[in-house]
Every structure is written in structure tokens, then in C-alpha cells.
Amino acid sequence: MLVGIRVALVAAVVSVIAVGAPQQSGPPAYIALENDYVRVSVAPPATPTMLTDCFSFDIPFVRLIVPTEVTAPMPDVPGKPNYTRVFAAYAEPPRGVVTCSRKEHASVIIVYLKAQSANSVFHDDAVTADRAHNEVILENDRLRVVRIRFEPGESGPMVDKRPRVIIARTDSHATVTFPDGHSEMHDVKAGTVSFGNAGRQATKNAGTTSLENIVVELKSKDSEKK
């Protein structure tokens, strides 16, 4: 009898959720990237209060709210152009089901942390060596979220990079130079989500517009060499 009551209650709850759930009125969430280390889910901007990106999880993740507009000031960097603030929050299981409303003028991006990366050399940190172009949004033992911005013609020093998820906020045309001296041109469209391996590089904005990325750096299992 008790089992029957529980089944009836579950059915009733499911019925209420089905009746009360808002209809889809924007682009659906999708998996933008997955590899051995991460799975990245993107919910593009849509009507506010939509509950289509509700989810449950059994692994740690970081949730990012990335506005589509680039108009609010960059803190602690006098004289730099303005752009909007990006919000990041980290969570670990167990927490059950998380309910997250969709945003009208922002993408909701969830980076699930499937595994930690192998130890990597990390002598020259861009956040320390190039503060003008790097701003830390969130940091803990598993990851660091950094906003990177270069105005046209600006460049940074040779720095070490962790394995990382790269979220392009702007269209960009960049020159990336490696320790052996060779360079590559990287053309990226706004909204692109990609994965970068650990290594050293220097970046220059070779385009005519601002270059801005949100980067989720994955910290290694062991203490990084500095």
C-alpha cells in the first residue's frame, strides 16, 4: 500500500511539472564540447524565467552567466574600455536537481569537470605577468575562471597555459606565437567553445576590434611547478 501511495505521489508531481512547465520559446541547450576532462553545456539567450536548463549532476561543475553585450567596466584596469561582468559559481555533488532560469541577454554555460588533468609546468602565469589583459573571476583548487581581453594591436608576454575551455565573447583575429618562434593565425567567431592544451604561448590581437575570451583553466591533480 505504501509503495502504491509513493507511485501515485510521483505521478502527481510529474503531472504538475508537465502542466506548469513553460513552453520552449528560444534555442535549446546543447553540448558544445566534450572530451576526457570536461563536458560543456550551453543554453543560449532566451525568454527570462524559462526553466529549460534544469539539470541534475553527480560531478563538480562551474556555471557561467555570460552576457551577450560587452558594455560594463573592467575592474582594476584604468583606461580600459567597458564590458559586462561575467558571473561564475562552482558546485560539487551531492546536491540533487538544480533549477536555473534562462537569461534573456546572456548564455548560461555549464562546464562539468569529468577528470583532472595531468601535472603541467606552470612557471609564468598570465594573470601575474600580464594583469592588464587578464582578470580572475573565480578560483579554487580545481579550476580558475579568467576573463582575457586585448584591444586591437595589443599583445602579451610568453606565458604558460593550463588545459582550458575557451569561450569566445567576440569575433577575433589573433596571432599566437610559440617558444620556438613560429606563429599561427587564429580566427574565431563569437560564441565558439573550444579546448586548449597546456603549453607556452604569446598572444597578439591582430584584428581591428576587441578580442575577449572567458577561459576556464583546469588545475592539475598534483601541485603545479612554479
ChimeraX commands (.cxc) that place a marker at each C-alpha (Angstrom):
marker #1 position 0.00,0.00,0.00 radius 0.5
marker #1 position 2.83,2.38,0.87 radius 0.5
marker #1 position 4.52,1.66,-2.47 radius 0.5
marker #1 position 1.29,2.44,-4.26 radius 0.5
marker #1 position 0.98,5.77,-2.47 radius 0.5
marker #1 position 4.56,6.70,-3.38 radius 0.5
marker #1 position 3.95,5.85,-7.05 radius 0.5
marker #1 position 0.78,7.93,-7.04 radius 0.5
marker #1 position 2.61,10.89,-5.48 radius 0.5
marker #1 position 5.42,10.70,-8.03 radius 0.5
marker #1 position 2.90,10.56,-10.86 radius 0.5
marker #1 position 1.09,13.59,-9.44 radius 0.5
marker #1 position 4.32,15.58,-9.15 radius 0.5
marker #1 position 5.33,14.70,-12.71 radius 0.5
marker #1 position 1.86,15.75,-13.89 radius 0.5
marker #1 position 2.15,19.13,-12.12 radius 0.5
marker #1 position 5.61,19.74,-13.57 radius 0.5
marker #1 position 4.42,18.84,-17.06 radius 0.5
marker #1 position 1.39,21.15,-16.83 radius 0.5
marker #1 position 3.26,24.04,-15.23 radius 0.5
marker #1 position 6.46,23.93,-17.28 radius 0.5
marker #1 position 6.93,26.87,-19.66 radius 0.5
marker #1 position 6.94,26.17,-23.37 radius 0.5
marker #1 position 10.19,26.35,-25.32 radius 0.5
marker #1 position 10.49,29.86,-26.81 radius 0.5
marker #1 position 14.19,30.06,-27.54 radius 0.5
marker #1 position 17.06,27.93,-28.81 radius 0.5
marker #1 position 17.55,24.70,-26.84 radius 0.5
marker #1 position 20.56,23.94,-24.69 radius 0.5
marker #1 position 23.21,21.80,-26.37 radius 0.5
marker #1 position 26.53,20.09,-25.68 radius 0.5
marker #1 position 29.17,22.36,-27.21 radius 0.5
marker #1 position 32.24,20.33,-26.25 radius 0.5
marker #1 position 33.14,17.04,-24.60 radius 0.5
marker #1 position 36.44,15.26,-24.03 radius 0.5
marker #1 position 38.15,13.23,-21.28 radius 0.5
marker #1 position 38.26,16.25,-18.96 radius 0.5
marker #1 position 35.07,18.26,-19.46 radius 0.5
marker #1 position 31.57,18.36,-20.85 radius 0.5
marker #1 position 30.30,21.83,-21.75 radius 0.5
marker #1 position 26.58,22.58,-21.97 radius 0.5
marker #1 position 25.39,25.88,-23.48 radius 0.5
marker #1 position 21.92,27.38,-23.05 radius 0.5
marker #1 position 21.74,30.37,-25.45 radius 0.5
marker #1 position 19.84,33.56,-24.52 radius 0.5
marker #1 position 16.08,33.03,-24.32 radius 0.5
marker #1 position 12.94,34.34,-22.66 radius 0.5
marker #1 position 13.50,35.02,-18.94 radius 0.5
marker #1 position 12.08,32.59,-16.33 radius 0.5
marker #1 position 12.28,29.64,-18.72 radius 0.5
marker #1 position 13.23,26.51,-16.79 radius 0.5
marker #1 position 14.60,24.50,-19.70 radius 0.5
marker #1 position 18.15,24.29,-18.36 radius 0.5
marker #1 position 17.25,22.50,-15.12 radius 0.5
marker #1 position 19.63,19.62,-14.51 radius 0.5
marker #1 position 20.97,17.10,-12.03 radius 0.5
marker #1 position 24.62,16.23,-11.61 radius 0.5
marker #1 position 26.98,13.80,-9.98 radius 0.5
marker #1 position 30.28,15.52,-10.78 radius 0.5
marker #1 position 31.63,19.03,-9.96 radius 0.5
marker #1 position 30.83,21.86,-12.35 radius 0.5
marker #1 position 31.17,25.59,-12.81 radius 0.5
marker #1 position 28.16,27.56,-14.05 radius 0.5
marker #1 position 28.81,30.73,-16.04 radius 0.5
marker #1 position 26.39,33.51,-16.96 radius 0.5
marker #1 position 27.93,35.23,-19.97 radius 0.5
marker #1 position 26.09,38.39,-21.16 radius 0.5
marker #1 position 25.82,38.96,-24.89 radius 0.5
marker #1 position 26.50,42.67,-24.55 radius 0.5
marker #1 position 30.04,43.95,-23.91 radius 0.5
marker #1 position 29.39,47.25,-22.13 radius 0.5
marker #1 position 30.29,47.24,-18.41 radius 0.5
marker #1 position 33.64,48.39,-16.94 radius 0.5
marker #1 position 36.63,46.14,-16.43 radius 0.5
marker #1 position 37.63,46.50,-12.78 radius 0.5
marker #1 position 41.12,47.50,-11.68 radius 0.5
marker #1 position 42.35,48.30,-15.18 radius 0.5
marker #1 position 42.25,52.10,-15.58 radius 0.5
marker #1 position 41.71,53.39,-19.07 radius 0.5
marker #1 position 40.41,50.10,-20.49 radius 0.5
marker #1 position 37.15,50.02,-22.50 radius 0.5
marker #1 position 33.99,48.79,-20.82 radius 0.5
marker #1 position 32.39,45.34,-20.96 radius 0.5
marker #1 position 29.85,43.36,-18.99 radius 0.5
marker #1 position 30.52,41.37,-15.87 radius 0.5
marker #1 position 30.52,37.60,-16.19 radius 0.5
marker #1 position 29.26,35.58,-13.21 radius 0.5
marker #1 position 30.68,32.19,-12.20 radius 0.5
marker #1 position 29.67,29.74,-9.47 radius 0.5
marker #1 position 31.21,26.39,-8.56 radius 0.5
marker #1 position 29.31,23.42,-7.13 radius 0.5
marker #1 position 30.07,19.86,-6.08 radius 0.5
marker #1 position 27.74,16.89,-5.56 radius 0.5
marker #1 position 25.66,15.73,-3.89 radius 0.5
marker #1 position 23.03,18.38,-4.47 radius 0.5
marker #1 position 20.34,16.60,-6.48 radius 0.5
marker #1 position 18.44,18.69,-9.00 radius 0.5
marker #1 position 19.42,22.29,-9.69 radius 0.5
marker #1 position 16.87,24.68,-11.20 radius 0.5
marker #1 position 18.21,27.54,-13.28 radius 0.5
marker #1 position 16.10,30.03,-15.20 radius 0.5
marker #1 position 17.20,31.04,-18.68 radius 0.5
marker #1 position 18.52,34.54,-19.31 radius 0.5
marker #1 position 17.24,36.95,-21.92 radius 0.5
marker #1 position 20.56,38.65,-22.68 radius 0.5
marker #1 position 23.08,36.04,-21.57 radius 0.5
marker #1 position 24.15,32.49,-22.26 radius 0.5
marker #1 position 24.20,30.02,-19.37 radius 0.5
marker #1 position 27.26,27.80,-19.78 radius 0.5
marker #1 position 27.95,24.79,-17.56 radius 0.5
marker #1 position 31.40,23.21,-17.56 radius 0.5
marker #1 position 31.23,19.75,-15.95 radius 0.5
marker #1 position 34.59,18.56,-14.59 radius 0.5
marker #1 position 34.89,14.90,-15.60 radius 0.5
marker #1 position 38.56,14.43,-14.63 radius 0.5
marker #1 position 41.58,16.44,-13.54 radius 0.5
marker #1 position 44.42,16.98,-15.99 radius 0.5
marker #1 position 47.94,15.64,-15.64 radius 0.5
marker #1 position 50.54,17.80,-13.90 radius 0.5
marker #1 position 51.91,20.60,-16.10 radius 0.5
marker #1 position 54.73,23.10,-15.82 radius 0.5
marker #1 position 53.36,26.49,-14.80 radius 0.5
marker #1 position 56.22,28.95,-14.34 radius 0.5
marker #1 position 54.83,32.12,-15.93 radius 0.5
marker #1 position 51.21,32.87,-15.05 radius 0.5
marker #1 position 49.46,35.32,-17.38 radius 0.5
marker #1 position 47.36,36.67,-14.50 radius 0.5
marker #1 position 50.57,37.69,-12.70 radius 0.5
marker #1 position 52.72,38.62,-15.71 radius 0.5
marker #1 position 50.01,40.41,-17.71 radius 0.5
marker #1 position 47.45,41.88,-15.33 radius 0.5
marker #1 position 46.28,44.44,-17.87 radius 0.5
marker #1 position 44.77,41.73,-20.07 radius 0.5
marker #1 position 43.68,39.12,-17.52 radius 0.5
marker #1 position 41.07,39.29,-14.75 radius 0.5
marker #1 position 40.28,36.42,-12.37 radius 0.5
marker #1 position 36.54,35.85,-11.94 radius 0.5
marker #1 position 36.66,32.69,-9.81 radius 0.5
marker #1 position 39.38,30.41,-8.44 radius 0.5
marker #1 position 39.55,27.29,-6.28 radius 0.5
marker #1 position 41.59,24.06,-6.07 radius 0.5
marker #1 position 40.00,22.60,-9.22 radius 0.5
marker #1 position 39.85,25.50,-11.63 radius 0.5
marker #1 position 40.27,29.17,-12.38 radius 0.5
marker #1 position 37.95,31.30,-14.49 radius 0.5
marker #1 position 39.70,34.21,-16.23 radius 0.5
marker #1 position 38.46,36.98,-18.50 radius 0.5
marker #1 position 41.00,37.83,-21.19 radius 0.5
marker #1 position 40.79,41.00,-23.27 radius 0.5
marker #1 position 43.11,42.58,-25.83 radius 0.5
marker #1 position 42.38,45.77,-27.73 radius 0.5
marker #1 position 43.45,45.98,-31.41 radius 0.5
marker #1 position 47.23,45.77,-31.74 radius 0.5
marker #1 position 47.83,44.83,-28.10 radius 0.5
marker #1 position 49.97,41.82,-27.21 radius 0.5
marker #1 position 51.03,39.91,-24.11 radius 0.5
marker #1 position 54.23,38.17,-22.98 radius 0.5
marker #1 position 55.11,34.50,-23.38 radius 0.5
marker #1 position 53.17,32.69,-20.62 radius 0.5
marker #1 position 52.26,29.17,-19.52 radius 0.5
marker #1 position 48.74,27.95,-20.21 radius 0.5
marker #1 position 46.83,25.24,-18.38 radius 0.5
marker #1 position 44.47,22.88,-20.20 radius 0.5
marker #1 position 41.39,25.04,-20.60 radius 0.5
marker #1 position 37.93,25.63,-22.01 radius 0.5
marker #1 position 37.88,28.80,-24.15 radius 0.5
marker #1 position 34.62,30.68,-24.67 radius 0.5
marker #1 position 34.87,33.43,-27.29 radius 0.5
marker #1 position 32.84,36.53,-26.43 radius 0.5
marker #1 position 33.87,38.44,-29.56 radius 0.5
marker #1 position 34.91,37.70,-33.11 radius 0.5
marker #1 position 38.70,37.73,-33.09 radius 0.5
marker #1 position 41.75,37.66,-35.34 radius 0.5
marker #1 position 44.81,36.81,-33.23 radius 0.5
marker #1 position 48.45,35.89,-33.73 radius 0.5
marker #1 position 49.64,33.17,-31.35 radius 0.5
marker #1 position 53.44,32.78,-31.04 radius 0.5
marker #1 position 55.13,29.72,-29.53 radius 0.5
marker #1 position 58.51,29.31,-27.76 radius 0.5
marker #1 position 60.23,28.04,-30.93 radius 0.5
marker #1 position 59.38,31.32,-32.64 radius 0.5
marker #1 position 56.73,30.16,-35.08 radius 0.5
marker #1 position 53.33,31.88,-35.14 radius 0.5
marker #1 position 49.80,30.87,-36.09 radius 0.5
marker #1 position 46.79,32.97,-37.01 radius 0.5
marker #1 position 43.60,32.14,-35.09 radius 0.5
marker #1 position 40.27,33.41,-36.41 radius 0.5
marker #1 position 37.38,32.73,-34.02 radius 0.5
marker #1 position 33.68,33.62,-34.10 radius 0.5
marker #1 position 31.89,34.93,-31.01 radius 0.5
marker #1 position 30.17,32.12,-29.12 radius 0.5
marker #1 position 32.69,29.46,-30.15 radius 0.5
marker #1 position 33.60,26.98,-27.38 radius 0.5
marker #1 position 36.94,25.20,-27.77 radius 0.5
marker #1 position 39.56,23.35,-25.73 radius 0.5
marker #1 position 43.22,24.36,-25.43 radius 0.5
marker #1 position 46.03,22.07,-24.28 radius 0.5
marker #1 position 48.72,23.08,-21.80 radius 0.5
marker #1 position 51.73,24.93,-23.21 radius 0.5
marker #1 position 53.52,28.24,-23.60 radius 0.5
marker #1 position 52.38,31.00,-25.94 radius 0.5
marker #1 position 52.15,34.73,-26.50 radius 0.5
marker #1 position 49.01,36.36,-27.90 radius 0.5
marker #1 position 48.55,39.45,-30.05 radius 0.5
marker #1 position 45.25,40.92,-31.21 radius 0.5
marker #1 position 45.91,41.29,-34.94 radius 0.5
marker #1 position 42.36,42.39,-35.65 radius 0.5
marker #1 position 40.62,45.76,-35.75 radius 0.5
marker #1 position 38.15,45.06,-32.92 radius 0.5
marker #1 position 38.46,43.98,-29.27 radius 0.5
marker #1 position 39.34,40.35,-28.52 radius 0.5
marker #1 position 37.65,38.91,-25.44 radius 0.5
marker #1 position 37.53,35.34,-24.14 radius 0.5
marker #1 position 36.31,33.65,-20.97 radius 0.5
marker #1 position 38.69,30.84,-20.05 radius 0.5
marker #1 position 38.06,28.01,-17.57 radius 0.5
marker #1 position 41.53,26.73,-16.63 radius 0.5
marker #1 position 41.76,23.16,-15.30 radius 0.5
marker #1 position 44.18,22.71,-12.44 radius 0.5
marker #1 position 46.27,19.51,-12.30 radius 0.5
marker #1 position 45.98,16.60,-9.87 radius 0.5
marker #1 position 49.30,17.42,-8.22 radius 0.5
marker #1 position 50.75,20.75,-7.19 radius 0.5
marker #1 position 51.84,22.67,-10.27 radius 0.5
marker #1 position 55.50,23.55,-10.63 radius 0.5
marker #1 position 56.04,27.27,-10.39 radius 0.5
marker link #1:1,2 radius 0.2
marker link #1:2,3 radius 0.2
marker link #1:3,4 radius 0.2
marker link #1:4,5 radius 0.2
marker link #1:5,6 radius 0.2
marker link #1:6,7 radius 0.2
marker link #1:7,8 radius 0.2
marker link #1:8,9 radius 0.2
marker link #1:9,10 radius 0.2
marker link #1:10,11 radius 0.2
marker link #1:11,12 radius 0.2
marker link #1:12,13 radius 0.2
marker link #1:13,14 radius 0.2
marker link #1:14,15 radius 0.2
marker link #1:15,16 radius 0.2
marker link #1:16,17 radius 0.2
marker link #1:17,18 radius 0.2
marker link #1:18,19 radius 0.2
marker link #1:19,20 radius 0.2
marker link #1:20,21 radius 0.2
marker link #1:21,22 radius 0.2
marker link #1:22,23 radius 0.2
marker link #1:23,24 radius 0.2
marker link #1:24,25 radius 0.2
marker link #1:25,26 radius 0.2
marker link #1:26,27 radius 0.2
marker link #1:27,28 radius 0.2
marker link #1:28,29 radius 0.2
marker link #1:29,30 radius 0.2
marker link #1:30,31 radius 0.2
marker link #1:31,32 radius 0.2
marker link #1:32,33 radius 0.2
marker link #1:33,34 radius 0.2
marker link #1:34,35 radius 0.2
marker link #1:35,36 radius 0.2
marker link #1:36,37 radius 0.2
marker link #1:37,38 radius 0.2
marker link #1:38,39 radius 0.2
marker link #1:39,40 radius 0.2
marker link #1:40,41 radius 0.2
marker link #1:41,42 radius 0.2
marker link #1:42,43 radius 0.2
marker link #1:43,44 radius 0.2
marker link #1:44,45 radius 0.2
marker link #1:45,46 radius 0.2
marker link #1:46,47 radius 0.2
marker link #1:47,48 radius 0.2
marker link #1:48,49 radius 0.2
marker link #1:49,50 radius 0.2
marker link #1:50,51 radius 0.2
marker link #1:51,52 radius 0.2
marker link #1:52,53 radius 0.2
marker link #1:53,54 radius 0.2
marker link #1:54,55 radius 0.2
marker link #1:55,56 radius 0.2
marker link #1:56,57 radius 0.2
marker link #1:57,58 radius 0.2
marker link #1:58,59 radius 0.2
marker link #1:59,60 radius 0.2
marker link #1:60,61 radius 0.2
marker link #1:61,62 radius 0.2
marker link #1:62,63 radius 0.2
marker link #1:63,64 radius 0.2
marker link #1:64,65 radius 0.2
marker link #1:65,66 radius 0.2
marker link #1:66,67 radius 0.2
marker link #1:67,68 radius 0.2
marker link #1:68,69 radius 0.2
marker link #1:69,70 radius 0.2
marker link #1:70,71 radius 0.2
marker link #1:71,72 radius 0.2
marker link #1:72,73 radius 0.2
marker link #1:73,74 radius 0.2
marker link #1:74,75 radius 0.2
marker link #1:75,76 radius 0.2
marker link #1:76,77 radius 0.2
marker link #1:77,78 radius 0.2
marker link #1:78,79 radius 0.2
marker link #1:79,80 radius 0.2
marker link #1:80,81 radius 0.2
marker link #1:81,82 radius 0.2
marker link #1:82,83 radius 0.2
marker link #1:83,84 radius 0.2
marker link #1:84,85 radius 0.2
marker link #1:85,86 radius 0.2
marker link #1:86,87 radius 0.2
marker link #1:87,88 radius 0.2
marker link #1:88,89 radius 0.2
marker link #1:89,90 radius 0.2
marker link #1:90,91 radius 0.2
marker link #1:91,92 radius 0.2
marker link #1:92,93 radius 0.2
marker link #1:93,94 radius 0.2
marker link #1:94,95 radius 0.2
marker link #1:95,96 radius 0.2
marker link #1:96,97 radius 0.2
marker link #1:97,98 radius 0.2
marker link #1:98,99 radius 0.2
marker link #1:99,100 radius 0.2
marker link #1:100,101 radius 0.2
marker link #1:101,102 radius 0.2
marker link #1:102,103 radius 0.2
marker link #1:103,104 radius 0.2
marker link #1:104,105 radius 0.2
marker link #1:105,106 radius 0.2
marker link #1:106,107 radius 0.2
marker link #1:107,108 radius 0.2
marker link #1:108,109 radius 0.2
marker link #1:109,110 radius 0.2
marker link #1:110,111 radius 0.2
marker link #1:111,112 radius 0.2
marker link #1:112,113 radius 0.2
marker link #1:113,114 radius 0.2
marker link #1:114,115 radius 0.2
marker link #1:115,116 radius 0.2
marker link #1:116,117 radius 0.2
marker link #1:117,118 radius 0.2
marker link #1:118,119 radius 0.2
marker link #1:119,120 radius 0.2
marker link #1:120,121 radius 0.2
marker link #1:121,122 radius 0.2
marker link #1:122,123 radius 0.2
marker link #1:123,124 radius 0.2
marker link #1:124,125 radius 0.2
marker link #1:125,126 radius 0.2
marker link #1:126,127 radius 0.2
marker link #1:127,128 radius 0.2
marker link #1:128,129 radius 0.2
marker link #1:129,130 radius 0.2
marker link #1:130,131 radius 0.2
marker link #1:131,132 radius 0.2
marker link #1:132,133 radius 0.2
marker link #1:133,134 radius 0.2
marker link #1:134,135 radius 0.2
marker link #1:135,136 radius 0.2
marker link #1:136,137 radius 0.2
marker link #1:137,138 radius 0.2
marker link #1:138,139 radius 0.2
marker link #1:139,140 radius 0.2
marker link #1:140,141 radius 0.2
marker link #1:141,142 radius 0.2
marker link #1:142,143 radius 0.2
marker link #1:143,144 radius 0.2
marker link #1:144,145 radius 0.2
marker link #1:145,146 radius 0.2
marker link #1:146,147 radius 0.2
marker link #1:147,148 radius 0.2
marker link #1:148,149 radius 0.2
marker link #1:149,150 radius 0.2
marker link #1:150,151 radius 0.2
marker link #1:151,152 radius 0.2
marker link #1:152,153 radius 0.2
marker link #1:153,154 radius 0.2
marker link #1:154,155 radius 0.2
marker link #1:155,156 radius 0.2
marker link #1:156,157 radius 0.2
marker link #1:157,158 radius 0.2
marker link #1:158,159 radius 0.2
marker link #1:159,160 radius 0.2
marker link #1:160,161 radius 0.2
marker link #1:161,162 radius 0.2
marker link #1:162,163 radius 0.2
marker link #1:163,164 radius 0.2
marker link #1:164,165 radius 0.2
marker link #1:165,166 radius 0.2
marker link #1:166,167 radius 0.2
marker link #1:167,168 radius 0.2
marker link #1:168,169 radius 0.2
marker link #1:169,170 radius 0.2
marker link #1:170,171 radius 0.2
marker link #1:171,172 radius 0.2
marker link #1:172,173 radius 0.2
marker link #1:173,174 radius 0.2
marker link #1:174,175 radius 0.2
marker link #1:175,176 radius 0.2
marker link #1:176,177 radius 0.2
marker link #1:177,178 radius 0.2
marker link #1:178,179 radius 0.2
marker link #1:179,180 radius 0.2
marker link #1:180,181 radius 0.2
marker link #1:181,182 radius 0.2
marker link #1:182,183 radius 0.2
marker link #1:183,184 radius 0.2
marker link #1:184,185 radius 0.2
marker link #1:185,186 radius 0.2
marker link #1:186,187 radius 0.2
marker link #1:187,188 radius 0.2
marker link #1:188,189 radius 0.2
marker link #1:189,190 radius 0.2
marker link #1:190,191 radius 0.2
marker link #1:191,192 radius 0.2
marker link #1:192,193 radius 0.2
marker link #1:193,194 radius 0.2
marker link #1:194,195 radius 0.2
marker link #1:195,196 radius 0.2
marker link #1:196,197 radius 0.2
marker link #1:197,198 radius 0.2
marker link #1:198,199 radius 0.2
marker link #1:199,200 radius 0.2
marker link #1:200,201 radius 0.2
marker link #1:201,202 radius 0.2
marker link #1:202,203 radius 0.2
marker link #1:203,204 radius 0.2
marker link #1:204,205 radius 0.2
marker link #1:205,206 radius 0.2
marker link #1:206,207 radius 0.2
marker link #1:207,208 radius 0.2
marker link #1:208,209 radius 0.2
marker link #1:209,210 radius 0.2
marker link #1:210,211 radius 0.2
marker link #1:211,212 radius 0.2
marker link #1:212,213 radius 0.2
marker link #1:213,214 radius 0.2
marker link #1:214,215 radius 0.2
marker link #1:215,216 radius 0.2
marker link #1:216,217 radius 0.2
marker link #1:217,218 radius 0.2
marker link #1:218,219 radius 0.2
marker link #1:219,220 radius 0.2
marker link #1:220,221 radius 0.2
marker link #1:221,222 radius 0.2
marker link #1:222,223 radius 0.2
marker link #1:223,224 radius 0.2
marker link #1:224,225 radius 0.2
marker link #1:225,226 radius 0.2
view
